[in-house]
Amino acid sequence: MNKNPAVALMQIETALNHLQNTMVDEEEKLTWDDTFFKLFDELMQKLNDTREIAETLRQREEK
């Protein structure tokens, strides 16, 4: 995970695009397989990590 929140957010955007791509199969029908949920969990963890990094940086700047 990148320690720069801006870079991390770009990585999250890429992960979100990948997640959206897993939702549609070759016939353009929605699918809810295990890959979607695994990627969703990873994305949520990345969002949480980014928030923690941003909060830490904000606290350092306030001191």
CHARMM internal coordinates of N, CA and C (Angstrom, degrees):
IC EDIT
DIST 1 N 1 CA 1.4511
DIST 1 CA 1 C 1.5166
ANGL 1 N 1 CA 1 C 108.84
DIST 1 C 2 N 1.3024
ANGL 1 CA 1 C 2 N 116.58
DIHE 1 N 1 CA 1 C 2 N 132.40
DIST 2 N 2 CA 1.4442
ANGL 1 C 2 N 2 CA 122.08
DIHE 1 CA 1 C 2 N 2 CA 179.27
DIST 2 CA 2 C 1.5202
ANGL 2 N 2 CA 2 C 109.96
DIHE 1 C 2 N 2 CA 2 C -74.40
DIST 2 C 3 N 1.3250
ANGL 2 CA 2 C 3 N 117.03
DIHE 2 N 2 CA 2 C 3 N 140.81
DIST 3 N 3 CA 1.4624
ANGL 2 C 3 N 3 CA 121.81
DIHE 2 CA 2 C 3 N 3 CA -178.67
DIST 3 CA 3 C 1.5279
ANGL 3 N 3 CA 3 C 112.37
DIHE 2 C 3 N 3 CA 3 C -83.49
DIST 3 C 4 N 1.3247
ANGL 3 CA 3 C 4 N 117.27
DIHE 3 N 3 CA 3 C 4 N -0.78
DIST 4 N 4 CA 1.4572
ANGL 3 C 4 N 4 CA 121.53
DIHE 3 CA 3 C 4 N 4 CA 176.71
DIST 4 CA 4 C 1.5290
ANGL 4 N 4 CA 4 C 107.68
DIHE 3 C 4 N 4 CA 4 C -99.44
DIST 4 C 5 N 1.3473
ANGL 4 CA 4 C 5 N 117.86
DIHE 4 N 4 CA 4 C 5 N 115.69
DIST 5 N 5 CA 1.4640
ANGL 4 C 5 N 5 CA 119.52
DIHE 4 CA 4 C 5 N 5 CA -176.68
DIST 5 CA 5 C 1.5306
ANGL 5 N 5 CA 5 C 113.82
DIHE 4 C 5 N 5 CA 5 C -58.12
DIST 5 C 6 N 1.3176
ANGL 5 CA 5 C 6 N 117.90
DIHE 5 N 5 CA 5 C 6 N -33.75
DIST 6 N 6 CA 1.4680
ANGL 5 C 6 N 6 CA 119.84
DIHE 5 CA 5 C 6 N 6 CA -179.75
DIST 6 CA 6 C 1.5273
ANGL 6 N 6 CA 6 C 110.78
DIHE 5 C 6 N 6 CA 6 C -65.48
DIST 6 C 7 N 1.3279
ANGL 6 CA 6 C 7 N 116.81
DIHE 6 N 6 CA 6 C 7 N -43.32
DIST 7 N 7 CA 1.4628
ANGL 6 C 7 N 7 CA 120.87
DIHE 6 CA 6 C 7 N 7 CA 177.78
DIST 7 CA 7 C 1.5218
ANGL 7 N 7 CA 7 C 109.51
DIHE 6 C 7 N 7 CA 7 C -66.69
DIST 7 C 8 N 1.3175
ANGL 7 CA 7 C 8 N 116.43
DIHE 7 N 7 CA 7 C 8 N -42.14
DIST 8 N 8 CA 1.4657
ANGL 7 C 8 N 8 CA 120.31
DIHE 7 CA 7 C 8 N 8 CA 179.09
DIST 8 CA 8 C 1.5201
ANGL 8 N 8 CA 8 C 110.92
DIHE 7 C 8 N 8 CA 8 C -60.42
DIST 8 C 9 N 1.3281
ANGL 8 CA 8 C 9 N 117.70
DIHE 8 N 8 CA 8 C 9 N -39.36
DIST 9 N 9 CA 1.4636
ANGL 8 C 9 N 9 CA 120.24
DIHE 8 CA 8 C 9 N 9 CA 178.76
DIST 9 CA 9 C 1.5291
ANGL 9 N 9 CA 9 C 111.65
DIHE 8 C 9 N 9 CA 9 C -65.69
DIST 9 C 10 N 1.3250
ANGL 9 CA 9 C 10 N 117.26
DIHE 9 N 9 CA 9 C 10 N -35.24
DIST 10 N 10 CA 1.4723
ANGL 9 C 10 N 10 CA 119.66
DIHE 9 CA 9 C 10 N 10 CA 175.52
DIST 10 CA 10 C 1.5264
ANGL 10 N 10 CA 10 C 109.74
DIHE 9 C 10 N 10 CA 10 C -65.95
DIST 10 C 11 N 1.3300
ANGL 10 CA 10 C 11 N 117.05
DIHE 10 N 10 CA 10 C 11 N -38.36
DIST 11 N 11 CA 1.4586
ANGL 10 C 11 N 11 CA 120.59
DIHE 10 CA 10 C 11 N 11 CA 177.49
DIST 11 CA 11 C 1.5280
ANGL 11 N 11 CA 11 C 110.37
DIHE 10 C 11 N 11 CA 11 C -65.53
DIST 11 C 12 N 1.3090
ANGL 11 CA 11 C 12 N 116.16
DIHE 11 N 11 CA 11 C 12 N -37.10
DIST 12 N 12 CA 1.4629
ANGL 11 C 12 N 12 CA 120.71
DIHE 11 CA 11 C 12 N 12 CA 178.27
DIST 12 CA 12 C 1.5237
ANGL 12 N 12 CA 12 C 109.98
DIHE 11 C 12 N 12 CA 12 C -65.98
DIST 12 C 13 N 1.3222
ANGL 12 CA 12 C 13 N 116.71
DIHE 12 N 12 CA 12 C 13 N -40.52
DIST 13 N 13 CA 1.4608
ANGL 12 C 13 N 13 CA 120.01
DIHE 12 CA 12 C 13 N 13 CA 177.73
DIST 13 CA 13 C 1.5274
ANGL 13 N 13 CA 13 C 110.59
DIHE 12 C 13 N 13 CA 13 C -60.33
DIST 13 C 14 N 1.3151
ANGL 13 CA 13 C 14 N 116.81
DIHE 13 N 13 CA 13 C 14 N -43.08
DIST 14 N 14 CA 1.4670
ANGL 13 C 14 N 14 CA 121.01
DIHE 13 CA 13 C 14 N 14 CA 177.10
DIST 14 CA 14 C 1.5225
ANGL 14 N 14 CA 14 C 110.42
DIHE 13 C 14 N 14 CA 14 C -62.31
DIST 14 C 15 N 1.3264
ANGL 14 CA 14 C 15 N 116.36
DIHE 14 N 14 CA 14 C 15 N -43.60
DIST 15 N 15 CA 1.4624
ANGL 14 C 15 N 15 CA 120.36
DIHE 14 CA 14 C 15 N 15 CA 178.81
DIST 15 CA 15 C 1.5218
ANGL 15 N 15 CA 15 C 111.35
DIHE 14 C 15 N 15 CA 15 C -63.18
DIST 15 C 16 N 1.3245
ANGL 15 CA 15 C 16 N 116.87
DIHE 15 N 15 CA 15 C 16 N -38.38
DIST 16 N 16 CA 1.4667
ANGL 15 C 16 N 16 CA 120.87
DIHE 15 CA 15 C 16 N 16 CA 178.37
DIST 16 CA 16 C 1.5282
ANGL 16 N 16 CA 16 C 110.76
DIHE 15 C 16 N 16 CA 16 C -65.10
DIST 16 C 17 N 1.3125
ANGL 16 CA 16 C 17 N 117.11
DIHE 16 N 16 CA 16 C 17 N -41.61
DIST 17 N 17 CA 1.4701
ANGL 16 C 17 N 17 CA 120.31
DIHE 16 CA 16 C 17 N 17 CA 176.95
DIST 17 CA 17 C 1.5231
ANGL 17 N 17 CA 17 C 110.59
DIHE 16 C 17 N 17 CA 17 C -61.46
DIST 17 C 18 N 1.3270
ANGL 17 CA 17 C 18 N 116.25
DIHE 17 N 17 CA 17 C 18 N -41.58
DIST 18 N 18 CA 1.4626
ANGL 17 C 18 N 18 CA 120.57
DIHE 17 CA 17 C 18 N 18 CA 178.31
DIST 18 CA 18 C 1.5313
ANGL 18 N 18 CA 18 C 110.29
DIHE 17 C 18 N 18 CA 18 C -64.25
DIST 18 C 19 N 1.3164
ANGL 18 CA 18 C 19 N 115.92
DIHE 18 N 18 CA 18 C 19 N -41.36
DIST 19 N 19 CA 1.4605
ANGL 18 C 19 N 19 CA 121.17
DIHE 18 CA 18 C 19 N 19 CA 177.95
DIST 19 CA 19 C 1.5252
ANGL 19 N 19 CA 19 C 110.44
DIHE 18 C 19 N 19 CA 19 C -60.11
DIST 19 C 20 N 1.3219
ANGL 19 CA 19 C 20 N 116.54
DIHE 19 N 19 CA 19 C 20 N -45.14
DIST 20 N 20 CA 1.4669
ANGL 19 C 20 N 20 CA 120.35
DIHE 19 CA 19 C 20 N 20 CA 179.33
DIST 20 CA 20 C 1.5224
ANGL 20 N 20 CA 20 C 111.13
DIHE 19 C 20 N 20 CA 20 C -62.27
DIST 20 C 21 N 1.3282
ANGL 20 CA 20 C 21 N 116.33
DIHE 20 N 20 CA 20 C 21 N -36.76
DIST 21 N 21 CA 1.4623
ANGL 20 C 21 N 21 CA 119.83
DIHE 20 CA 20 C 21 N 21 CA 179.26
DIST 21 CA 21 C 1.5206
ANGL 21 N 21 CA 21 C 111.91
DIHE 20 C 21 N 21 CA 21 C -66.03
DIST 21 C 22 N 1.3164
ANGL 21 CA 21 C 22 N 117.98
DIHE 21 N 21 CA 21 C 22 N -29.03
DIST 22 N 22 CA 1.4630
ANGL 21 C 22 N 22 CA 120.03
DIHE 21 CA 21 C 22 N 22 CA 179.69
DIST 22 CA 22 C 1.5204
ANGL 22 N 22 CA 22 C 111.76
DIHE 21 C 22 N 22 CA 22 C -76.42
DIST 22 C 23 N 1.3198
ANGL 22 CA 22 C 23 N 116.85
DIHE 22 N 22 CA 22 C 23 N -14.83
DIST 23 N 23 CA 1.4580
ANGL 22 C 23 N 23 CA 120.38
DIHE 22 CA 22 C 23 N 23 CA -177.58
DIST 23 CA 23 C 1.5235
ANGL 23 N 23 CA 23 C 112.83
DIHE 22 C 23 N 23 CA 23 C -78.94
DIST 23 C 24 N 1.3236
ANGL 23 CA 23 C 24 N 116.95
DIHE 23 N 23 CA 23 C 24 N -15.31
DIST 24 N 24 CA 1.4545
ANGL 23 C 24 N 24 CA 120.71
DIHE 23 CA 23 C 24 N 24 CA -175.58
DIST 24 CA 24 C 1.5263
ANGL 24 N 24 CA 24 C 108.59
DIHE 23 C 24 N 24 CA 24 C -120.08
DIST 24 C 25 N 1.3240
ANGL 24 CA 24 C 25 N 115.87
DIHE 24 N 24 CA 24 C 25 N 129.53
DIST 25 N 25 CA 1.4599
ANGL 24 C 25 N 25 CA 119.10
DIHE 24 CA 24 C 25 N 25 CA 179.54
DIST 25 CA 25 C 1.5293
ANGL 25 N 25 CA 25 C 110.54
DIHE 24 C 25 N 25 CA 25 C -87.49
DIST 25 C 26 N 1.3412
ANGL 25 CA 25 C 26 N 116.49
DIHE 25 N 25 CA 25 C 26 N -173.45
DIST 26 N 26 CA 1.4605
ANGL 25 C 26 N 26 CA 121.54
DIHE 25 CA 25 C 26 N 26 CA -176.62
DIST 26 CA 26 C 1.5261
ANGL 26 N 26 CA 26 C 112.32
DIHE 25 C 26 N 26 CA 26 C -61.84
DIST 26 C 27 N 1.3162
ANGL 26 CA 26 C 27 N 116.86
DIHE 26 N 26 CA 26 C 27 N -25.26
DIST 27 N 27 CA 1.4664
ANGL 26 C 27 N 27 CA 121.39
DIHE 26 CA 26 C 27 N 27 CA -179.75
DIST 27 CA 27 C 1.5293
ANGL 27 N 27 CA 27 C 111.89
DIHE 26 C 27 N 27 CA 27 C -94.14
DIST 27 C 28 N 1.3314
ANGL 27 CA 27 C 28 N 116.05
DIHE 27 N 27 CA 27 C 28 N 12.04
DIST 28 N 28 CA 1.4602
ANGL 27 C 28 N 28 CA 124.39
DIHE 27 CA 27 C 28 N 28 CA 179.49
DIST 28 CA 28 C 1.5255
ANGL 28 N 28 CA 28 C 112.61
DIHE 27 C 28 N 28 CA 28 C 61.21
DIST 28 C 29 N 1.3288
ANGL 28 CA 28 C 29 N 115.68
DIHE 28 N 28 CA 28 C 29 N 33.48
DIST 29 N 29 CA 1.4588
ANGL 28 C 29 N 29 CA 121.72
DIHE 28 CA 28 C 29 N 29 CA 174.60
DIST 29 CA 29 C 1.5167
ANGL 29 N 29 CA 29 C 108.38
DIHE 28 C 29 N 29 CA 29 C -104.46
DIST 29 C 30 N 1.3286
ANGL 29 CA 29 C 30 N 115.98
DIHE 29 N 29 CA 29 C 30 N 146.27
DIST 30 N 30 CA 1.4598
ANGL 29 C 30 N 30 CA 119.83
DIHE 29 CA 29 C 30 N 30 CA 178.49
DIST 30 CA 30 C 1.5180
ANGL 30 N 30 CA 30 C 110.34
DIHE 29 C 30 N 30 CA 30 C -66.71
DIST 30 C 31 N 1.3217
ANGL 30 CA 30 C 31 N 114.68
DIHE 30 N 30 CA 30 C 31 N 140.80
DIST 31 N 31 CA 1.4539
ANGL 30 C 31 N 31 CA 120.93
DIHE 30 CA 30 C 31 N 31 CA 177.62
DIST 31 CA 31 C 1.5225
ANGL 31 N 31 CA 31 C 109.12
DIHE 30 C 31 N 31 CA 31 C -133.48
DIST 31 C 32 N 1.3008
ANGL 31 CA 31 C 32 N 116.03
DIHE 31 N 31 CA 31 C 32 N 144.93
DIST 32 N 32 CA 1.4612
ANGL 31 C 32 N 32 CA 120.75
DIHE 31 CA 31 C 32 N 32 CA -178.08
DIST 32 CA 32 C 1.5240
ANGL 32 N 32 CA 32 C 109.87
DIHE 31 C 32 N 32 CA 32 C -124.61
DIST 32 C 33 N 1.3258
ANGL 32 CA 32 C 33 N 116.19
DIHE 32 N 32 CA 32 C 33 N 56.68
DIST 33 N 33 CA 1.4615
ANGL 32 C 33 N 33 CA 119.23
DIHE 32 CA 32 C 33 N 33 CA -178.59
DIST 33 CA 33 C 1.5302
ANGL 33 N 33 CA 33 C 111.12
DIHE 32 C 33 N 33 CA 33 C -82.48
DIST 33 C 34 N 1.3247
ANGL 33 CA 33 C 34 N 116.06
DIHE 33 N 33 CA 33 C 34 N 178.31
DIST 34 N 34 CA 1.4647
ANGL 33 C 34 N 34 CA 121.45
DIHE 33 CA 33 C 34 N 34 CA -177.39
DIST 34 CA 34 C 1.5196
ANGL 34 N 34 CA 34 C 112.98
DIHE 33 C 34 N 34 CA 34 C -62.59
DIST 34 C 35 N 1.3290
ANGL 34 CA 34 C 35 N 117.08
DIHE 34 N 34 CA 34 C 35 N -28.20
DIST 35 N 35 CA 1.4644
ANGL 34 C 35 N 35 CA 120.53
DIHE 34 CA 34 C 35 N 35 CA 179.58
DIST 35 CA 35 C 1.5196
ANGL 35 N 35 CA 35 C 110.48
DIHE 34 C 35 N 35 CA 35 C -60.56
DIST 35 C 36 N 1.3193
ANGL 35 CA 35 C 36 N 116.57
DIHE 35 N 35 CA 35 C 36 N -43.59
DIST 36 N 36 CA 1.4684
ANGL 35 C 36 N 36 CA 120.67
DIHE 35 CA 35 C 36 N 36 CA 179.42
DIST 36 CA 36 C 1.5244
ANGL 36 N 36 CA 36 C 110.47
DIHE 35 C 36 N 36 CA 36 C -56.87
DIST 36 C 37 N 1.3235
ANGL 36 CA 36 C 37 N 116.82
DIHE 36 N 36 CA 36 C 37 N -49.52
DIST 37 N 37 CA 1.4606
ANGL 36 C 37 N 37 CA 120.23
DIHE 36 CA 36 C 37 N 37 CA -175.78
DIST 37 CA 37 C 1.5278
ANGL 37 N 37 CA 37 C 111.85
DIHE 36 C 37 N 37 CA 37 C -69.24
DIST 37 C 38 N 1.3209
ANGL 37 CA 37 C 38 N 117.47
DIHE 37 N 37 CA 37 C 38 N -34.52
DIST 38 N 38 CA 1.4633
ANGL 37 C 38 N 38 CA 120.59
DIHE 37 CA 37 C 38 N 38 CA 176.60
DIST 38 CA 38 C 1.5342
ANGL 38 N 38 CA 38 C 109.91
DIHE 37 C 38 N 38 CA 38 C -64.84
DIST 38 C 39 N 1.3257
ANGL 38 CA 38 C 39 N 116.84
DIHE 38 N 38 CA 38 C 39 N -46.87
DIST 39 N 39 CA 1.4582
ANGL 38 C 39 N 39 CA 120.49
DIHE 38 CA 38 C 39 N 39 CA 179.04
DIST 39 CA 39 C 1.5228
ANGL 39 N 39 CA 39 C 111.33
DIHE 38 C 39 N 39 CA 39 C -65.48
DIST 39 C 40 N 1.3216
ANGL 39 CA 39 C 40 N 117.05
DIHE 39 N 39 CA 39 C 40 N -37.43
DIST 40 N 40 CA 1.4587
ANGL 39 C 40 N 40 CA 121.22
DIHE 39 CA 39 C 40 N 40 CA 177.93
DIST 40 CA 40 C 1.5251
ANGL 40 N 40 CA 40 C 110.39
DIHE 39 C 40 N 40 CA 40 C -60.85
DIST 40 C 41 N 1.3315
ANGL 40 CA 40 C 41 N 116.73
DIHE 40 N 40 CA 40 C 41 N -46.51
DIST 41 N 41 CA 1.4638
ANGL 40 C 41 N 41 CA 120.52
DIHE 40 CA 40 C 41 N 41 CA 178.80
DIST 41 CA 41 C 1.5208
ANGL 41 N 41 CA 41 C 111.34
DIHE 40 C 41 N 41 CA 41 C -61.51
DIST 41 C 42 N 1.3362
ANGL 41 CA 41 C 42 N 117.25
DIHE 41 N 41 CA 41 C 42 N -41.84
DIST 42 N 42 CA 1.4666
ANGL 41 C 42 N 42 CA 120.97
DIHE 41 CA 41 C 42 N 42 CA 178.22
DIST 42 CA 42 C 1.5238
ANGL 42 N 42 CA 42 C 110.97
DIHE 41 C 42 N 42 CA 42 C -63.61
DIST 42 C 43 N 1.3192
ANGL 42 CA 42 C 43 N 116.40
DIHE 42 N 42 CA 42 C 43 N -40.24
DIST 43 N 43 CA 1.4602
ANGL 42 C 43 N 43 CA 120.89
DIHE 42 CA 42 C 43 N 43 CA 179.47
DIST 43 CA 43 C 1.5308
ANGL 43 N 43 CA 43 C 110.91
DIHE 42 C 43 N 43 CA 43 C -65.37
DIST 43 C 44 N 1.3117
ANGL 43 CA 43 C 44 N 117.01
DIHE 43 N 43 CA 43 C 44 N -42.36
DIST 44 N 44 CA 1.4598
ANGL 43 C 44 N 44 CA 120.05
DIHE 43 CA 43 C 44 N 44 CA 178.71
DIST 44 CA 44 C 1.5266
ANGL 44 N 44 CA 44 C 110.84
DIHE 43 C 44 N 44 CA 44 C -63.61
DIST 44 C 45 N 1.3231
ANGL 44 CA 44 C 45 N 117.14
DIHE 44 N 44 CA 44 C 45 N -38.93
DIST 45 N 45 CA 1.4696
ANGL 44 C 45 N 45 CA 120.28
DIHE 44 CA 44 C 45 N 45 CA 177.44
DIST 45 CA 45 C 1.5249
ANGL 45 N 45 CA 45 C 110.51
DIHE 44 C 45 N 45 CA 45 C -64.95
DIST 45 C 46 N 1.3290
ANGL 45 CA 45 C 46 N 116.72
DIHE 45 N 45 CA 45 C 46 N -40.89
DIST 46 N 46 CA 1.4590
ANGL 45 C 46 N 46 CA 120.41
DIHE 45 CA 45 C 46 N 46 CA 179.12
DIST 46 CA 46 C 1.5313
ANGL 46 N 46 CA 46 C 110.67
DIHE 45 C 46 N 46 CA 46 C -64.41
DIST 46 C 47 N 1.3264
ANGL 46 CA 46 C 47 N 116.93
DIHE 46 N 46 CA 46 C 47 N -39.52
DIST 47 N 47 CA 1.4647
ANGL 46 C 47 N 47 CA 120.52
DIHE 46 CA 46 C 47 N 47 CA 176.58
DIST 47 CA 47 C 1.5292
ANGL 47 N 47 CA 47 C 110.75
DIHE 46 C 47 N 47 CA 47 C -62.22
DIST 47 C 48 N 1.3077
ANGL 47 CA 47 C 48 N 116.71
DIHE 47 N 47 CA 47 C 48 N -44.38
DIST 48 N 48 CA 1.4578
ANGL 47 C 48 N 48 CA 121.19
DIHE 47 CA 47 C 48 N 48 CA 179.15
DIST 48 CA 48 C 1.5245
ANGL 48 N 48 CA 48 C 110.82
DIHE 47 C 48 N 48 CA 48 C -63.05
DIST 48 C 49 N 1.3278
ANGL 48 CA 48 C 49 N 116.98
DIHE 48 N 48 CA 48 C 49 N -43.93
DIST 49 N 49 CA 1.4640
ANGL 48 C 49 N 49 CA 120.82
DIHE 48 CA 48 C 49 N 49 CA 178.27
DIST 49 CA 49 C 1.5180
ANGL 49 N 49 CA 49 C 110.99
DIHE 48 C 49 N 49 CA 49 C -60.97
DIST 49 C 50 N 1.3249
ANGL 49 CA 49 C 50 N 116.99
DIHE 49 N 49 CA 49 C 50 N -41.81
DIST 50 N 50 CA 1.4642
ANGL 49 C 50 N 50 CA 121.50
DIHE 49 CA 49 C 50 N 50 CA -179.83
DIST 50 CA 50 C 1.5192
ANGL 50 N 50 CA 50 C 110.70
DIHE 49 C 50 N 50 CA 50 C -64.13
DIST 50 C 51 N 1.3133
ANGL 50 CA 50 C 51 N 116.30
DIHE 50 N 50 CA 50 C 51 N -41.07
DIST 51 N 51 CA 1.4604
ANGL 50 C 51 N 51 CA 119.92
DIHE 50 CA 50 C 51 N 51 CA 178.22
DIST 51 CA 51 C 1.5354
ANGL 51 N 51 CA 51 C 110.33
DIHE 50 C 51 N 51 CA 51 C -61.70
DIST 51 C 52 N 1.3238
ANGL 51 CA 51 C 52 N 116.59
DIHE 51 N 51 CA 51 C 52 N -44.16
DIST 52 N 52 CA 1.4622
ANGL 51 C 52 N 52 CA 120.29
DIHE 51 CA 51 C 52 N 52 CA 179.67
DIST 52 CA 52 C 1.5228
ANGL 52 N 52 CA 52 C 111.33
DIHE 51 C 52 N 52 CA 52 C -62.24
DIST 52 C 53 N 1.3217
ANGL 52 CA 52 C 53 N 116.90
DIHE 52 N 52 CA 52 C 53 N -41.26
DIST 53 N 53 CA 1.4642
ANGL 52 C 53 N 53 CA 120.65
DIHE 52 CA 52 C 53 N 53 CA 178.27
DIST 53 CA 53 C 1.5245
ANGL 53 N 53 CA 53 C 110.29
DIHE 52 C 53 N 53 CA 53 C -63.10
DIST 53 C 54 N 1.3274
ANGL 53 CA 53 C 54 N 116.42
DIHE 53 N 53 CA 53 C 54 N -46.11
DIST 54 N 54 CA 1.4679
ANGL 53 C 54 N 54 CA 120.82
DIHE 53 CA 53 C 54 N 54 CA -179.26
DIST 54 CA 54 C 1.5289
ANGL 54 N 54 CA 54 C 110.85
DIHE 53 C 54 N 54 CA 54 C -63.27
DIST 54 C 55 N 1.3245
ANGL 54 CA 54 C 55 N 117.27
DIHE 54 N 54 CA 54 C 55 N -40.96
DIST 55 N 55 CA 1.4649
ANGL 54 C 55 N 55 CA 119.91
DIHE 54 CA 54 C 55 N 55 CA 178.73
DIST 55 CA 55 C 1.5289
ANGL 55 N 55 CA 55 C 111.34
DIHE 54 C 55 N 55 CA 55 C -64.85
DIST 55 C 56 N 1.3161
ANGL 55 CA 55 C 56 N 117.02
DIHE 55 N 55 CA 55 C 56 N -39.88
DIST 56 N 56 CA 1.4596
ANGL 55 C 56 N 56 CA 121.33
DIHE 55 CA 55 C 56 N 56 CA 177.93
DIST 56 CA 56 C 1.5264
ANGL 56 N 56 CA 56 C 110.55
DIHE 55 C 56 N 56 CA 56 C -63.05
DIST 56 C 57 N 1.3261
ANGL 56 CA 56 C 57 N 116.41
DIHE 56 N 56 CA 56 C 57 N -45.72
DIST 57 N 57 CA 1.4665
ANGL 56 C 57 N 57 CA 120.10
DIHE 56 CA 56 C 57 N 57 CA 178.83
DIST 57 CA 57 C 1.5353
ANGL 57 N 57 CA 57 C 111.12
DIHE 56 C 57 N 57 CA 57 C -63.21
DIST 57 C 58 N 1.3063
ANGL 57 CA 57 C 58 N 116.84
DIHE 57 N 57 CA 57 C 58 N -39.45
DIST 58 N 58 CA 1.4660
ANGL 57 C 58 N 58 CA 120.37
DIHE 57 CA 57 C 58 N 58 CA 179.89
DIST 58 CA 58 C 1.5294
ANGL 58 N 58 CA 58 C 110.02
DIHE 57 C 58 N 58 CA 58 C -64.69
DIST 58 C 59 N 1.3271
ANGL 58 CA 58 C 59 N 116.71
DIHE 58 N 58 CA 58 C 59 N -42.52
DIST 59 N 59 CA 1.4629
ANGL 58 C 59 N 59 CA 120.49
DIHE 58 CA 58 C 59 N 59 CA 178.53
DIST 59 CA 59 C 1.5217
ANGL 59 N 59 CA 59 C 111.73
DIHE 58 C 59 N 59 CA 59 C -62.25
DIST 59 C 60 N 1.3197
ANGL 59 CA 59 C 60 N 116.54
DIHE 59 N 59 CA 59 C 60 N -39.03
DIST 60 N 60 CA 1.4654
ANGL 59 C 60 N 60 CA 120.49
DIHE 59 CA 59 C 60 N 60 CA 178.89
DIST 60 CA 60 C 1.5179
ANGL 60 N 60 CA 60 C 110.94
DIHE 59 C 60 N 60 CA 60 C -65.01
DIST 60 C 61 N 1.3240
ANGL 60 CA 60 C 61 N 116.97
DIHE 60 N 60 CA 60 C 61 N -38.40
DIST 61 N 61 CA 1.4669
ANGL 60 C 61 N 61 CA 120.56
DIHE 60 CA 60 C 61 N 61 CA -179.02
DIST 61 CA 61 C 1.5237
ANGL 61 N 61 CA 61 C 111.59
DIHE 60 C 61 N 61 CA 61 C -71.45
DIST 61 C 62 N 1.3287
ANGL 61 CA 61 C 62 N 116.50
DIHE 61 N 61 CA 61 C 62 N -29.34
DIST 62 N 62 CA 1.4678
ANGL 61 C 62 N 62 CA 120.17
DIHE 61 CA 61 C 62 N 62 CA -178.66
DIST 62 CA 62 C 1.5201
ANGL 62 N 62 CA 62 C 112.44
DIHE 61 C 62 N 62 CA 62 C -75.38
DIST 62 C 63 N 1.3227
ANGL 62 CA 62 C 63 N 117.75
DIHE 62 N 62 CA 62 C 63 N -17.34
DIST 63 N 63 CA 1.4767
ANGL 62 C 63 N 63 CA 120.58
DIHE 62 CA 62 C 63 N 63 CA -177.77
DIST 63 CA 63 C 1.5066
ANGL 63 N 63 CA 63 C 111.70
DIHE 62 C 63 N 63 CA 63 C -78.21
END
COOR INIT
IC SEED 1 N 1 CA 1 C
IC BUILD
